[in-house]
Amino acid sequence: MKKLYFFDFDGTLTKHDTMFMFLKHCDKFRFAKQFVLHLPLFSLLKLKLAKAENVKRHFIASILKGHTKSFLEEKAQSFFEENYPSLIRENALEFIKNINRDLSESYIVSASLDIWVKPFADKFNMKLIATEALFKDGIFMGKFKGANCNGKEKVRRIREEIKDKKFDKSIAFGDTEGDRAMLDFVNEGHYEFFH
């Protein structure tokens, strides 16, 4: 039986959200300063008076904008080396290890930026569908290439990726409302399966 697997990353495969962890890993001083400056925006977000995608983009840009792609890739690799496998849920690791690669295709589908999720996807031998960082002449512009990969956008990106490939069963794993559309899209959706 040919299977198609889709795994959300933050909170599903990982024990913690990785955005703050990675941004702090890149520049502790800049992170601390920008975190304080962004507290009013984070408060508006909690009160649902600000759009999550805008706050996320603004905060990421305040720390990473202007850095080269090679610098960010090096930081992503060192972040991976420091946090693998401790960041990943043990039962998720076990599950991934036991996937039959000959009869399946696996994807990480994440709202996190592709920069820091890629080393994990590579380690798991999975394809990556994620929010994409926009680079111009090798410099991060502080913007996303396309939409934030969350909610219905996850399904749109999955459809775009798999096109008309034929599989007997599709299975997805998620842990937030942002994963609901993906969980509803597949044959078998699992919420907080590895928790």
C-alpha positions in Angstrom: 0.0 0.0 0.0 1.5 3.3 -1.1 1.2 6.0 1.6 1.6 9.7 1.7 2.7 11.3 5.0 2.4 14.9 6.1 3.9 16.1 9.4 3.5 19.5 10.9 6.8 20.5 12.5 6.4 22.8 15.5 4.7 21.2 18.4 3.9 18.0 16.4 7.4 16.6 15.8 9.1 19.1 18.2 8.7 19.6 21.9 8.8 23.4 21.6 8.1 26.1 19.0 11.3 26.7 17.0 10.9 30.3 15.8 12.0 32.0 19.0 14.7 29.4 19.6 16.2 29.9 16.1 16.0 33.7 16.2 17.7 33.7 19.6 20.4 31.3 18.3 21.1 33.7 15.4 21.6 36.8 17.5 20.9 36.8 21.3 21.4 40.6 21.8 19.2 41.6 18.8 16.6 39.0 19.8 16.3 40.4 23.4 16.0 44.0 22.1 13.5 43.2 19.4 11.5 40.9 21.8 10.9 43.8 24.2 10.1 46.2 21.3 7.6 43.7 19.9 5.8 43.1 23.2 2.9 45.5 22.3 2.4 43.6 19.0 2.5 40.2 20.8 -0.2 41.6 23.2 -2.4 42.6 20.3 -1.9 39.1 18.9 -3.1 37.5 22.1 -6.2 39.8 22.0 -6.7 38.8 18.3 -6.3 42.4 17.3 -3.3 41.7 15.0 -2.8 39.3 12.2 -0.4 36.5 13.2 1.3 36.4 9.8 2.1 40.1 9.9 3.5 40.0 13.5 5.6 36.9 12.6 7.0 38.4 9.5 7.8 41.7 11.2 9.5 40.0 14.2 11.6 37.7 12.0 12.6 40.6 9.7 13.7 42.7 12.8 16.3 40.0 13.6 17.3 38.3 10.3 16.8 41.0 7.6 20.0 41.8 5.8 21.8 38.6 6.6 23.2 36.5 3.8 21.7 33.2 2.8 25.0 31.4 3.5 25.1 32.9 7.1 21.5 31.8 7.8 22.2 28.4 6.4 25.2 28.0 8.6 23.1 29.1 11.6 20.4 26.7 10.7 22.9 23.9 10.5 24.4 24.7 13.9 20.9 25.1 15.4 20.1 21.6 14.1 23.3 20.1 15.5 22.6 21.7 18.9 19.0 20.6 19.1 18.8 17.2 17.4 17.6 14.8 18.6 16.7 16.4 22.0 14.1 18.8 20.4 12.2 16.0 18.7 9.5 14.0 20.5 10.9 10.5 21.1 7.8 8.6 19.8 7.8 10.8 16.7 11.4 9.8 16.1 10.5 6.2 16.5 7.5 6.5 14.1 9.6 8.2 11.4 12.3 5.6 11.7 9.7 2.9 11.0 8.2 4.4 7.9 8.6 2.1 4.8 10.5 4.5 2.4 9.9 2.1 -0.6 6.1 2.4 -0.3 5.7 6.0 0.9 6.5 9.6 0.4 6.9 11.9 3.4 6.7 15.7 3.9 7.2 18.2 6.6 4.5 20.9 6.1 5.4 23.9 8.3 4.4 27.5 8.9 8.0 28.0 10.1 10.6 29.4 7.8 12.2 26.9 5.4 15.7 28.2 6.5 15.7 26.5 9.9 13.4 23.5 9.2 15.4 22.2 6.2 18.2 20.5 8.1 15.6 18.5 10.1 13.7 17.6 6.9 17.0 16.5 5.3 17.8 14.4 8.4 14.4 12.7 8.2 14.7 12.2 4.5 11.5 14.1 3.9 10.5 16.8 1.4 9.8 20.2 2.8 6.8 22.4 2.3 7.2 25.6 4.4 6.9 29.4 4.6 9.7 30.5 2.2 12.2 33.2 3.0 12.7 35.8 0.2 16.3 36.4 -0.8 17.5 39.0 -3.3 21.2 38.7 -4.5 21.8 36.3 -1.6 20.4 38.7 1.1 17.3 38.0 3.2 14.8 40.8 2.4 12.8 40.3 5.7 9.8 39.1 3.6 8.2 35.8 2.7 8.1 34.4 -0.8 4.4 33.9 -1.1 2.0 33.3 1.8 2.6 32.0 5.3 2.3 28.2 5.1 -0.6 27.8 7.5 -4.2 26.8 7.5 -5.7 26.5 4.0 -2.3 27.5 2.5 -0.9 24.2 3.7 -3.5 22.3 1.6 -2.9 24.6 -1.4 0.8 24.0 -1.2 0.3 20.2 -0.7 -1.9 20.1 -3.8 0.7 22.0 -5.8 3.4 19.6 -4.7 1.7 16.3 -5.2 -0.2 17.3 -8.4 -1.7 14.0 -9.7 0.5 11.5 -7.9 -1.5 8.4 -7.0 -1.4 7.0 -3.4 -3.6 4.5 -1.6 -3.7 6.4 1.6 -2.8 9.9 2.9 -2.0 10.5 6.6 -1.3 13.8 8.4 -0.2 14.8 11.8 -0.8 18.2 13.4 -1.4 19.9 16.8 -3.0 23.3 16.2 -5.9 25.0 14.5 -3.5 25.9 11.7 -3.3 22.2 10.9 -7.0 21.5 10.7 -7.4 22.1 7.0 -4.5 19.6 6.3 -6.0 17.0 8.7 -9.4 17.3 7.0 -7.8 17.1 3.5 -6.2 13.6 4.0 -7.7 10.1 4.5 -6.5 9.9 8.1 -5.8 13.0 10.2 -4.2 12.7 13.6 -4.3 15.5 16.2 -1.6 15.6 18.9 -0.7 12.0 18.0 2.8 12.2 19.4 1.9 14.1 22.6 
